[in-house]
Amino acid sequence: MSSRPDELSRSIASAVSRAVERAVGQALSALPSQSSRVLGLENPGVHSVATAQELANTQGGSTSPDEDEMIRSKGRPRTGIDKEQLEAFLKLKIPVSKIASVLHVSRPTLYKAIRDYDIDYKRFSNVSEAEIHQAVEVISTSHPNAGETMVMGHLRARGIHVQRSRVRSAIHQNNPAGPMSRFHPPIRRRVYSVPCPNYVWHIDGNHKLVRWRIVLHHAIDGYSRLVVFGNCSTNNKARTVLQLYQEAVRKYGRPFRVRTDHGGENVDVWRDMNQAWGEEARSVIVGSSVHNQRVERHNRAANEQELSVFREEFYQPESEGLLNPLNETDLFCLHYVYLPRINKSQRIHHST
C-alpha cells in the first residue's frame, strides 16, 4: 500500500519536468538564430550555458568597465575611491591612515587604489643629508630661535618633506648650542608656608548653586586647613559674610591676616580687620581667586562631594516642570526644605 503514493509522486514529478522542458524549448526557439548559436542552443532540447559577456560581444555590443566588473566579479563589490580626491589628499601630505579614516576604507585598500591609479606617491622627499643640512642652515640663519617644529614647517613650505629625526640631526650638527639655549627650565612653584595657626584665613564664596539663590561662604585656616566657617545662605551680601566671620572669631580667635578676592561681599570683613589691627599692619590680602590656594582646593572638594549631589536633585524637578527657579514660592519651599540639609551636610564634610 505504501508504494502506490511513491509511484504517484514520481509520476507527477516526471510530468512537471517534461512540461518545463517543453516550455523552455519553445522559449529558446523564439530567439534569433545568431543568439541560439552563441548559446549553443541550435537544438532546443540541449541546454548549454554561456556568459552574458559572450552574448554581448557576439551581438556587437560592449559593456562598460563597471558593468563588466559587476558581471565578472564575485563577493563584495569594490570600494569606489575618487582619483582626483585621492591625489588632492596625497598632495597635501596627509598621512595615509588619516585619509583612509576620512574615506572609510582600510589602509591596504587605499594603497591598492594608489597602485591601480598609478599615482606617484612618496610620503617623504628624496633628498640627501647634505641638502637637508644646507636647507636647515639657511633657515637657522634667518630664524635663529626656530626649533624642530618650526624648521620642519619652513621645510614643508619649500616642498621638502623629511623625517623629524633627520631634521633633528641636521639642527644639532649645524648649531649644537642652539637646542640648549632654547631649553626652558620648569616653572618653580612656590611652597605654601605660614608660621602658625590663625596667621591667615582664606575666605571665598562658592556659587555652584546660585541658580537657586543659594551661595556657600566658607573660610579655611592656612596653617591647619581647619574650616573655620562654612554655611549656605540665600544671599551674597557683605553683612552675611561678616556675621559668619565674627562667629568664627569668637570660636577660634582673630586671624592676623585674611586673604580674599575682589568681591564686594568681603568689604565688611576688610573694614573689621583694619579696625582691629590697623591699616599699617596690612592685615587684608586681596587678589585673584585662582591664587587663593587653600580655599580654592576646599572649593573643589565641596563641589565634588556635596554640592554636585544637590545640583542633580534640583535639576530633576526642574526637568519635570515641578520647580521654577524664577518663582519666589518655589524658591521659598526649596530653601525651607534644603538649606538645613545642605548646611548639615557641610558640617559633616568639614569634620571629616
Secondary structure, 3 states (H helix, E strand, C coil): CCHHHHHHHHHHHHHHHHHHHHHHHHHHHCCCHHHHHHCCCCCCCCCCCCCHHHHHHHCCCCCCHHHHHHHHCCCCCCCCCCHHHHHHHHHCCCCHHHHHHHHCCCHHHHHHHHHHCCCCCCCCCCCCHHHHHHHHHHHHHHCCCCCHHHHHHHHHHCCCCCCHHHHHHHHHHHCCHHHHHCCCCCCCCCCCCCCCCCCEEEEEEECCCHHHCCEEEEEEECCCCCEEEEEEECCCCHHHHHHHHHHHHHHHCCCCEEEECCCHHHHHHHHHHHHHHCHHHCCEEECCHHHCHHHHHHHHHHHHHHHHHHHHHHHHHHHCCCCCCCCHHHHHHHHHHHHHHHHHHHHHHHHC
